[in-house]
Amino acid sequence: MQNTELRIELESFQGPFDLLLHLIKQMEVDINDIPMTEITNQYIKYIEAMNELELDIIGEYLVMASSLLEIKSNILLPTEPSPDYEEDYDEGDPRDILVQQLLLYQQFQTVATQLQIKQEERARLFSRPMADLSSYQEFVPLDEDALSLTDLTVAMASVVEKAARREPLERQIQHESLTVSDQMDKIMAAFQSDTDNDSVTLDQFFQYGTRNEIITTFLAMLELVRKQHLIFLQKSKDDPIQMKKLEE
């Protein structure tokens, strides 16, 4: 009976952060002062049940379990600083990165909830049915190396996921706002700095930066494509995505 109850609960979680927030709320503890021993033990219980019932999605939960155990061990057995660097040694709270990631996840949950509410409100409005435009639609085949919007979306989802997992989590207390226009200028400048090549790789713009900066950069690229300044190309699925400057 216990496994059945756990299965019902597990199916409602969207991932390891969702499960962690559920446990924190259930234990009625402060998210900024997580009791690692208790939260890890409770998390492992869910993992053990999932190991029997949800083998297809166990991977990401096991990664989080490993991180929790590492944080727990660092708290119980803190690392001694080297005598040579003792003056510069600053022992931070091992939970800091986890707390920041949980708070960020909470923010995304809030935004997602607000969008869902707006979508439901929109659905309740009476609107005129959409006109049938099928007779005006035309399939336009892409060039052999050209990428579809779906290909770009998949590539960007991977980039954003890597940015979210990058450690240490980047924090900006005060910074200048980055605009799409700024990033458009930066992207075009990359072609001017490399006059021997009319294409640059997509990856070189996403090696660093926060999630918001990455999204802004991607929007700038789409705007340049819309204005027919650039085109995305990929020779094969294993090759890096290239941006090619179009002739004016």
N, C-alpha and C positions, 0 to 999 in steps of 0.2 A: 504493500500500500504506500509505503514511504517513497519508493522509486517512482510510482505513478504520480504522486503529488509533486515531486521534484521535476518530473518531465513537463508537467503542465506549466510550472513556473519558468523553466528554462526556455520554453518555446516563446515566451513573451519578451525575452531579452534580445537586444539588437547587437550585443557584443560584450566583451569583458568589462568595458567601462560602465556599461549599463548595469551589469550585474554588481559591480563594486558600489555604485551609487545606491542601488537597492539595499545592499547589506548595510551601508552607512546609515541610511534612513531607518532601516529596521532596528539597528542597534542604538539609534538616537544619540549618535556621537557627532562631534564637530568635524567637518571635513578638513579643517586646517590642523587638527590634532588627532589624526587617525591612530587608534590602538592597533599596531601592526600585528601583534600576536593573535588577538581575537579575530581581526578581519581576515587574516591569512588562513586561520583554521576554518572559519566559516566558508571562505572561498574554496578551499580544498575539498570540503564536503560536497559542494555543488559540482566540482570537477569530477569527483569520484562517481557521482551519479551520471554525469554526462558521458563519462568514459564508457559506461555500459549502454547508454541510450542514444547518444548523439555523436557517433564517431566521425561523421562527415564534417563537423564544424569544431572539433576539439582543438585543432592546432593553435588558433589565436588565443584561446583561453589558457592553454598550457604555457604560452609565451608570457602572459600576464602572471600566471602562477609562479613562474621562475623569477620574474621581477619582484614579486611580493616577498618570496623567500629570501632573495638577495638583500632587500631593504631590511627585512626582519633581522637577518644575521648581522648586518652592519650596525644595527641599533644595539643588539645584544652583545656583539663582539666588535667594538669600534677599532678601526685600524690605528695603530700607533704611528705618529709622525716620525720621519727620519730625523736624527739629531742634526744633520746638516741643513735641514729645511724647517726646523721647528719654529723659528721666528716667523716665517711666512705661512705657516700651516694654519689654515682656516677651516675648521671642521664644521661644515654646514649640516643641516638636518637631512638625513638620507631620504626623507619623505617629500622633500620640496618639489622635485620634478613630478612625482606622482600627483601631488596636490594640484599643481599647475595644470597638468593634463586633464584631471577630473573637472576642474573649474572651466577649462576651455570646452570640454565636452558638454557641460551643463549649459553653456552659452549657446552652443549649436542646437541643443535640445529645445531651448526656449525659442530660438528663431524658427525652428522647424514647426513647433506648436503654433506659433503666431501665423505662419504661412498656411498651415492646415486650417486654422480658423477662418482666415480670409478666403481660402478656397471653398470652404463650406458655405460661407456667407454669399459668395459669388454664385454657387450652385443653386441657392434658394431664390435668386433673382430671376424674374421672367425676362427672357431675352429672345430676340428674333432668331429663328433657326438659321443656321449657316447656309449660304447659297451653295448649290452644287456646281463646283468649278472643275469637275473631272474632265469635261470636254476641252478645257483650256490647258490642262496639264500636259507636259511633255517631258519625257525622260531624256536627260542630257548626259551621255556617257562621259566619264572622266578620262583624262589622259592615263596612259599606262602607269606612270609613277605618281599620279596625283592621289591625295588622301581625301576620304570622305569625312563629314562632320563626326560620324560615329567613331572613326579611327582616331581623330583628334581628341574626342571626349574620353576615350579609353586611355590614351596616352597621358592626358592631363590628370585624370583620376589617380593614376600611378604616381605622378609627380607630387600632387597634393598630399597623398598618403605618406610619401617619404618625408615631406616637410613636417608633417604632424608628428612623425616618430623621431625626428632628428633630436639628438641630445647634445648638450643641454638645451632645453626648450628656450627659444629666444624670447626675451622680454624687452619691451620698449616702453619706458615710462613717458618719455617725451620724444617725439620725432616729427619730422616734416611729413605732411601727407603726400603720398605718391599718387600721381594722377595718370590716367590712361595716356594723355597727351605727352607727358614726360617720358613714359616708356616707349611710345611710338618714336620719339626723337632718338632715344637711346638705341633702339633696334636698328633704325636706318643708319645711325652712326657706325654701327658694327660693320656694315658693308663698305662704308667709306674708308675705314681703317684698314681693310683688307682688299686692296684694289685688284689683287691677282685672282680673287675668287668672287664669283657672283652668288655664292650660297654659303650659309652658315648653319651649324647644327642647332637644333632646338634646345638640346641639353645645356649648352653653354650659358643660357639665360636663367637656368633653374638650379644651379649648383648651390646657391645660398639664398637667403631671404626668408621672410615669414610667409605663412599661408596667404595672408592678404596681399603681399607683394607679388607672389606667384600668380594669384588670380588676376591682379591688375595687369601684369605682364601678358598673360594669355588673352585678356580682353583687347589689349593694344595690338597684339598680333592679328586677332580676328578683324579689327578695324582696318589694319593695313591691307589685309586680304580683301575686305569689302571695297576698299578704295583702289584695288587692283595695283597695289605697289609690290605685293609679295604673293607667293604661292607656296604651299607646303608640298613636299615631295618625299617619297620613300621607295627605294628601288625594290626592297623586299622586306618582309616582316621582321627580319633579324637585323636589318640595317637601321642606323639612326635616322630620325626624321630631320629633313633639311628644309630650310627656308631659302627660297630663291628670289632674288630681286628681279622684278619685271622691267622691261625696257619702257621708258617713258615716251 
